[in-house]
Amino acid sequence: RSAFSADVARCILRTAVSSCDEMWATRWAAAFLTGARRAELLGLTWDRVNLNAGYIDLAWQLQRLSKVHGCPTNSLGKPSCKHSRPSWCPEAKWNLPPGYEAIECSGTLCWTRPKTKAGTRIVPLIEPMIESLRFLHGVALFDKANPHNLVFHHLDGRPISPEEDHAAWKQLLKAAGVPHTPLHAARHTTATILQSAGVDEQT
């Protein structure tokens, strides 16, 4: 798996701070400084952020799930609602495996549990990350346009979709003069940053 060097990671973060608003800059910092996955950060809610103790709880993630038509079919075997996309059907319903935990957020975006128990974890935050989140939380206290209590969201309160996040990441790398690399590389870079900071291998 690819990882950025510490110098390139610093370049990307500096670009994020200088070219993005506070929320997006913090979102990109979190990618490098927590090692969390895209879905985990996009689904992070304020009730799972402990600024006093300095950690985030990654017990849920935001994912796009599929719906199926809930309307009956016509004589031709096609949905009677006449919509091609199941999510547009007025009677659309979820078709999830038994025991699958999912909470609807917006549209087809849902909070889901990680695939494995190891995926559910508590991640400590370093002080600069706490300060950035504390600033966002201060804004959130007066923000009525955040019905889902999301840490990272659009100005009107809508969740950030994986597709929108991907496009923003590509734009950030372009602004930083860094060749396009999948965002997952930021997760692998967390270990590189820790090593360059002199953190022992076991930690």
N, C-alpha and C positions, 0 to 999 in steps of 0.2 A: 504493500500500500504506500502511496506517495505521501510525503509530508513536506511542509515548507521549512526552510531554515529559519532560525530565530530572527535573522536580519530581515528576511522577506515578510515574516509575520509582523514584525514591528512596522514595516513599510505599509502593509495593508491596514493595520490598526490606525496608524497616523492619518492615512487617507480617509478612513472611515470617520475619524474625529473632525477632519477639516472639511469633508464634503457631504456628510450626512447629518440629519437632525439627531437629537439626543437619543431617541428611541432606537433608531437604526444603528447608530454608533455603538450603543450598549448591546444590541443584539449580536453584532459582529464580534465585539469583545468577548461576549459570553461563549461564542463558538470556540474561540481560542483558549480562553481562561478557565473553562469548566470541563471541556471535553464532551459536552452534551451533544446529542444528535439533533438534526434539524427538527424532526417531529417533536422531540422532547422540549425544545425551546419555544417552538411555535405554540405548543399546548400548555406552556407554563402559566399557572394562575397565581395571583398574589397570595392566596391562602396557603400555598406551598413554598413561599419564600419567607425565610426567617432572617430578617436583617439584624436582629439583636444577637442571635447565636451564630450568624454567618454561614447559612447553608441553604440549598434548594433541594426540594423533594421531587425526584423524577419518577413519580408513581404512575403518571399518565402521559400520553403523547397524542398529538393531533394528526389524524390521518383522514384521507379521503376514502370513503367507503361507497359501495355501489348499492343502488336501490333497484327494485324490480317493479313492474307494473302491478297495480292492485286492482285495476279495472278488468272487467270480463273481455274476452276476445269476440270479435264479430264473426260473421259467417266465413270470412276469408282467413280466419285465424290470426288477425291482427288486432292490436289493442283498440278497444272501442273509443278511447279518449283521443285517438288520432295523433298522439304525440310520438315522435320517433325516440326521444330519450325517456327512459323510465323515470328519471328524476323530475320530469315535467308533468308526469301523470298526476292528476288531482288526488288519486287514491294510491300514490306510490308508497311502497313499504320496504322495510329493510329485510334482507334475506341473509341473516347471519347464522353461523354454526351454533349449535346448542352450547350454552355456557360461555359464549363469547361476550366479554364485557365491553360495552360501548355506550357512550353518552352523547346524544346529539348536541352539536354546538351551533352550526349554521349551514344550511344547505346540506351538502353531502360530507361536510367536515365534522368529524366526531372525535371525542376523546376515547382512546382505547388503552388497554393495559399493555405493557411491554410483552414481547413474546415469551420471555423466560423470567423466572423469579430474580435472576441475577441482574436483569434489566431494571428492576425497581431498586433505586439506590439513593442515598443521601450524598450530595456533593458539596464539600466545603467551598467557601468563597474567599478570595483574597481581598484585602482592604479596598483597592481601587474598584473592584467589581461591586463590592458592597456600597461604596459611595455612589457609583453610577446608578445602581438599582434604587438606592435611597432617594436620589433625585427624581427618578421616574415615579416612585411610589408617592412622593410629595405631590407630583402633578396629578397622579391617579386619584388622590383623595378629593380633588375638586373636579374630576372628569366624570361627567354624567354620561358620556358617550362610550361606555365600556361595559355593556350588559353582561359580557361573559367573564369579566374579571381577569382578562388576559394581561400578561405583562407586556407582550408585544402585539400590537394591533394597529389597524388603520385609524385615522383621525375620527372616522365616524363610528368606530367600535367594532367594525367587521374584523374577523380573524384574518391573518395573513395566510394565504394558501401556499402550499409547497411550490406551485408554479410561479407565484409572485415572488417568493423568497429566492427561488433559483434565478429569476431574471435580475433581481436586485444584486445578488452575489456576482453575477457576470458583469454587471455594470461597475461594481466596486473594484473588481480585479482589473478591468479596463482602465479605470481612473488611476489605479495604482501602478499601471504599466507592468502588470504581472500576467503571464500567459494563462489562459483559462484552465482551471483545475477544479475537479469536483469538490464541493464544500466539505465532503467527508475528510478531506486532507487536513482541514483545520482541527478535527478531532484527534488525528494522529500527531499533529504538531504540538498538542498540549504537552505530550511527554518530552518533546524536543525542548520546549520552553522551560519545563521543570528541570531538565538536565542542565541547560545553560545557566539556570539560576542556582545551581549547586545543590539541588534537592537530592537526597540519597535515593539509590535505586529501588529499595524496598518500598519507600513511600510512593 
